[in-house]
Amino acid sequence: MRNSTWREYIITRLIKLSGYSAILFVGLIFLFLMQEGAPALIKIPISTLFSTRWYPIENKFGILPLIGGTVVVTFGAALFAVPLGLATAIYIAEIAPPWVREILKPLVEVLGGLPSVMLGFLGILIVTPFVRTTLDVPTGLTAFTGALILGGMAIPTIVSVAEDALDTVPRTYRQAALALGATEWQTIWRVTLPAARSGVLTAIMLGIGRAIGETMTVMMVTGNAPILPTGLGALFRPVRTMTATIAAEMGEVATGSVHYHSLFLIGIMLFLISLVINLAAASVVFRQRKRAERILS
């Protein structure tokens, strides 16, 4: 009994240590980013930093085109990935026969593990010419192409996590709804999805996070042009994202230069954007849990 108590104590302490270490590592990463990126706020005038021109050779470090490109590509990918991903997850978890589910679920997980470089290469060979000829645009290397590829990359993540969340909903919920006269679709829409809301929201956030943090694919298929996107037509013009800028320029920049610090400042902004998205998702999940607790009590 004493040995069992000691094992339980050690395991509990190790779990707590793992949780605290994760917070510590994230904090250390943020401190490092601040150390390397904060000098850019001193060396670069605010008017220059928030201008529409990114051309470091001429000491022009306007980050608005990079932020705009990231927003356009990520928002486009979310519009494409979220409905299709949730529909696929619902089909696999609620509608598909068992033999179809046994095929689709491993296939989705395999698709989620494909290297981004390979997807970018396929995008250049297949998607880019298709977009150029179908939409009759000067080049297929556009934000729309990047959104399609990133949306396709985010779909397996959304499907896998959302399907697991739907699968954890007790079968008795569905049986009770059907017994009350609800149709299969009404049961899915008004019972199963609300019961799995926190898991579905987590799936969407993970999918959006995958799109925001992707680097190689957007470097290869978006044209990599730091142009401020304006209007709906910007979706069909070349753009450059923040991640692509860091990946393309960090290897050639002089350590300690203004350009070097500006790239780390972009990394700080990416860190804060991801943090805001995760905090927003966590707050929604927390409110849903509180509401469910009040209803049950």
C-alpha positions as CSV (number, residue, x, y, z in Angstrom):
1,M,0.0,0.0,0.0
2,R,2.8,2.4,0.8
3,N,4.6,1.6,-2.5
4,S,1.3,2.3,-4.3
5,T,1.0,5.6,-2.5
6,W,4.5,6.6,-3.4
7,R,4.0,5.7,-7.0
8,E,0.8,7.8,-7.1
9,Y,2.6,10.7,-5.5
10,I,5.5,10.6,-8.0
11,I,3.2,10.3,-11.0
12,T,1.1,13.2,-9.8
13,R,4.2,15.4,-9.3
14,L,5.6,14.4,-12.7
15,I,2.3,15.4,-14.4
16,K,2.3,18.8,-12.5
17,L,5.9,19.3,-13.5
18,S,5.1,18.6,-17.2
19,G,2.2,21.2,-17.1
20,Y,4.4,23.8,-15.4
21,S,7.3,23.2,-17.8
22,A,5.0,23.7,-20.8
23,I,4.0,27.1,-19.4
24,L,7.7,27.9,-18.7
25,F,8.8,27.0,-22.2
26,V,6.2,29.2,-23.8
27,G,7.2,32.0,-21.5
28,L,10.9,31.6,-22.4
29,I,10.1,31.6,-26.1
30,F,8.1,34.8,-25.7
31,L,10.9,36.4,-23.7
32,F,13.4,35.5,-26.4
33,L,11.2,36.9,-29.1
34,M,10.8,40.1,-27.1
35,Q,14.6,40.4,-26.5
36,E,15.3,40.1,-30.3
37,G,12.2,41.9,-31.6
38,A,11.8,44.8,-29.2
39,P,14.7,46.8,-30.6
40,A,12.8,47.1,-33.9
41,L,10.3,49.3,-32.1
42,I,13.1,51.6,-31.1
43,K,15.1,51.6,-34.4
44,I,12.1,51.8,-36.8
45,P,9.8,54.8,-36.6
46,I,6.1,53.8,-36.0
47,S,5.1,55.6,-39.2
48,T,7.5,53.4,-41.2
49,L,6.6,50.2,-39.3
50,F,2.9,50.6,-40.1
51,S,3.4,51.7,-43.7
52,T,2.4,49.8,-46.8
53,R,5.9,49.2,-48.2
54,W,8.1,46.2,-47.2
55,Y,11.5,46.6,-48.9
56,P,14.3,46.1,-46.4
57,I,17.1,47.0,-48.9
58,E,15.8,50.6,-48.8
59,N,15.1,50.5,-45.1
60,K,11.3,50.2,-45.6
61,F,9.8,47.9,-43.0
62,G,6.1,48.3,-43.4
63,I,4.4,45.3,-42.0
64,L,0.8,46.1,-43.1
65,P,1.1,44.1,-46.4
66,L,2.4,41.1,-44.5
67,I,-0.4,41.2,-41.9
68,G,-3.0,41.8,-44.7
69,G,-1.6,38.8,-46.7
70,T,-1.8,36.6,-43.6
71,V,-5.4,37.6,-42.9
72,V,-6.6,37.2,-46.4
73,V,-5.0,33.7,-46.9
74,T,-6.1,32.5,-43.4
75,F,-9.6,33.8,-43.7
76,G,-10.0,32.2,-47.1
77,A,-8.6,28.9,-45.9
78,A,-11.1,29.0,-43.0
79,L,-14.1,29.7,-45.3
80,F,-13.1,26.7,-47.3
81,A,-12.0,24.3,-44.6
82,V,-14.5,24.8,-41.7
83,P,-17.7,23.9,-43.5
84,L,-16.2,21.0,-45.5
85,G,-14.3,19.7,-42.4
86,L,-17.3,19.8,-40.1
87,A,-19.5,18.2,-42.8
88,T,-17.0,15.4,-43.3
89,A,-16.7,14.9,-39.5
90,I,-20.5,14.7,-39.2
91,Y,-20.7,12.2,-42.0
92,I,-18.0,9.9,-40.6
93,A,-19.3,10.1,-37.0
94,E,-23.0,10.0,-37.6
95,I,-24.0,8.9,-41.1
96,A,-21.4,6.7,-42.7
97,P,-21.7,2.9,-42.4
98,P,-19.1,1.2,-40.2
99,W,-17.1,-0.2,-43.2
100,V,-16.9,3.3,-44.8
101,R,-15.9,4.8,-41.5
102,E,-13.1,2.3,-41.1
103,I,-11.7,3.5,-44.5
104,L,-12.3,7.2,-44.3
105,K,-10.9,7.8,-40.7
106,P,-7.4,6.3,-41.4
107,L,-7.3,8.0,-44.8
108,V,-8.0,11.4,-43.2
109,E,-5.3,10.9,-40.7
110,V,-2.8,9.9,-43.4
111,L,-3.7,13.1,-45.4
112,G,-3.1,15.2,-42.2
113,G,0.5,13.9,-42.1
114,L,1.5,14.8,-45.7
115,P,4.5,17.1,-45.8
116,S,3.7,20.7,-46.6
117,V,6.5,20.9,-49.1
118,M,4.9,18.2,-51.2
119,L,1.5,19.9,-51.0
120,G,3.1,23.1,-52.1
121,F,4.8,21.3,-55.0
122,L,1.5,19.8,-56.1
123,G,0.0,23.3,-55.8
124,I,2.5,24.7,-58.2
125,L,2.1,21.9,-60.7
126,I,-1.7,21.4,-60.6
127,V,-3.6,24.1,-58.7
128,T,-1.7,27.1,-60.0
129,P,-2.3,26.4,-63.7
130,F,-5.9,25.5,-63.0
131,V,-6.6,28.8,-61.2
132,R,-4.8,30.8,-63.9
133,T,-6.8,29.2,-66.8
134,T,-10.1,28.9,-65.0
135,L,-10.3,32.3,-63.5
136,D,-8.4,34.0,-66.4
137,V,-5.9,35.8,-64.1
138,P,-2.3,36.8,-65.1
139,T,-0.8,34.3,-62.6
140,G,-2.1,31.4,-60.6
141,L,0.3,32.3,-57.7
142,T,-2.4,34.2,-55.7
143,A,-3.9,34.4,-52.2
144,F,-6.8,32.3,-53.5
145,T,-4.4,29.5,-54.4
146,G,-2.8,29.7,-51.0
147,A,-6.2,29.6,-49.3
148,L,-7.2,26.5,-51.3
149,I,-4.1,24.6,-50.4
150,L,-4.1,25.8,-46.7
151,G,-7.8,24.9,-46.5
152,G,-7.0,21.4,-47.7
153,M,-4.2,21.1,-45.2
154,A,-6.5,22.2,-42.3
155,I,-9.4,19.9,-43.2
156,P,-7.8,16.7,-41.9
157,T,-7.1,18.4,-38.5
158,I,-10.6,19.7,-38.3
159,V,-12.1,16.3,-39.3
160,S,-10.0,14.2,-36.9
161,V,-10.6,16.3,-33.8
162,A,-14.3,17.1,-34.5
163,E,-15.0,13.5,-35.3
164,D,-13.5,12.4,-32.0
165,A,-15.6,15.0,-30.2
166,L,-18.8,13.9,-31.9
167,D,-18.0,10.3,-31.1
168,T,-17.7,11.0,-27.4
169,V,-21.3,12.2,-27.2
170,P,-23.3,9.5,-25.4
171,R,-25.5,7.3,-27.6
172,T,-28.4,7.9,-25.2
173,Y,-28.6,11.5,-26.3
174,R,-29.3,10.5,-29.8
175,Q,-31.7,7.7,-28.8
176,A,-33.7,10.1,-26.6
177,A,-34.0,12.7,-29.4
178,L,-35.1,10.1,-31.9
179,A,-37.6,8.7,-29.3
180,L,-39.1,12.2,-29.0
181,G,-39.8,12.3,-32.8
182,A,-36.8,14.2,-34.0
183,T,-35.4,13.3,-37.4
184,E,-31.8,12.2,-37.9
185,W,-30.7,15.6,-39.1
186,Q,-32.5,17.4,-36.2
187,T,-30.8,15.1,-33.8
188,I,-27.4,15.9,-35.3
189,W,-28.0,19.7,-35.5
190,R,-29.8,20.3,-32.2
191,V,-28.4,17.5,-29.9
192,T,-25.1,16.0,-31.1
193,L,-23.4,19.2,-32.3
194,P,-24.3,21.3,-29.2
195,A,-23.2,18.5,-26.9
196,A,-19.8,18.3,-28.7
197,R,-19.5,22.1,-29.1
198,S,-16.3,22.5,-27.1
199,G,-14.5,19.8,-29.1
200,V,-15.8,21.1,-32.4
201,L,-14.6,24.6,-31.5
202,T,-11.2,23.2,-30.6
203,A,-11.0,21.5,-34.0
204,I,-11.8,24.7,-35.7
205,M,-9.1,26.6,-33.7
206,L,-6.5,23.9,-34.4
207,G,-7.4,24.1,-38.1
208,I,-7.0,27.9,-38.2
209,G,-3.8,27.6,-36.2
210,R,-2.5,25.2,-38.8
211,A,-3.3,27.7,-41.5
212,I,-1.7,30.7,-39.7
213,G,1.5,28.9,-38.9
214,E,2.1,27.2,-42.3
215,T,5.2,28.4,-44.1
216,M,6.5,26.4,-47.0
217,T,3.2,26.0,-48.8
218,V,2.4,29.7,-48.8
219,M,5.9,30.6,-49.9
220,M,5.4,28.4,-52.9
221,V,1.9,29.2,-54.1
222,T,1.0,32.7,-53.1
223,G,3.4,34.7,-55.3
224,N,5.4,36.0,-52.3
225,A,4.8,39.6,-53.2
226,P,4.5,42.1,-50.2
227,I,1.6,44.0,-51.6
228,L,-1.2,45.4,-49.3
229,P,-4.4,43.5,-50.2
230,T,-7.3,45.9,-50.8
231,G,-10.7,45.0,-52.0
232,L,-12.1,41.6,-53.0
233,G,-9.8,41.5,-56.0
234,A,-6.9,41.1,-53.6
235,L,-7.8,37.4,-53.2
236,F,-6.8,36.8,-56.8
237,R,-3.4,38.7,-56.7
238,P,-0.1,37.6,-55.2
239,V,0.5,38.3,-51.5
240,R,3.1,37.5,-48.9
241,T,2.4,36.2,-45.4
242,M,4.3,36.8,-42.2
243,T,5.5,33.3,-41.9
244,A,6.8,33.2,-45.5
245,T,8.6,36.5,-44.9
246,I,10.5,35.1,-41.9
247,A,11.4,31.9,-43.7
248,A,12.5,33.6,-46.9
249,E,14.6,36.3,-45.3
250,M,15.9,35.1,-41.9
251,G,18.7,33.0,-43.5
252,E,20.2,35.9,-45.4
253,V,19.8,38.7,-42.9
254,A,22.8,40.1,-40.8
255,T,22.4,39.2,-37.1
256,G,21.7,42.3,-35.0
257,S,20.6,44.5,-38.0
258,V,17.4,46.4,-38.1
259,H,16.1,43.9,-40.7
260,Y,16.9,41.0,-38.2
261,H,15.0,42.6,-35.4
262,S,12.0,43.4,-37.6
263,L,11.7,39.8,-38.5
264,F,11.6,38.9,-34.8
265,L,9.0,41.6,-34.4
266,I,6.9,39.8,-37.0
267,G,7.4,36.6,-34.9
268,I,6.1,38.4,-31.8
269,M,2.9,39.4,-33.7
270,L,2.4,35.8,-34.9
271,F,2.8,34.7,-31.3
272,L,0.2,37.2,-30.0
273,I,-2.3,36.4,-32.8
274,S,-2.1,32.7,-31.9
275,L,-2.5,33.5,-28.2
276,V,-5.5,35.7,-28.8
277,I,-7.2,33.0,-30.9
278,N,-6.6,30.3,-28.3
279,L,-7.7,32.6,-25.5
280,A,-10.9,33.4,-27.4
281,A,-11.6,29.7,-27.9
282,A,-10.8,28.8,-24.3
283,S,-13.2,31.6,-23.1
284,V,-16.0,30.3,-25.3
285,V,-15.5,26.7,-24.0
286,F,-15.4,27.9,-20.4
287,R,-18.7,29.8,-20.8
288,Q,-20.3,26.7,-22.4
289,R,-19.2,24.5,-19.5
290,K,-20.5,27.0,-16.9
291,R,-23.8,27.2,-18.7
292,A,-24.0,23.4,-18.8
293,E,-23.2,23.2,-15.1
294,R,-26.0,25.7,-14.3
295,I,-28.5,23.8,-16.4
296,L,-27.6,20.5,-14.7
297,S,-27.7,22.0,-11.2
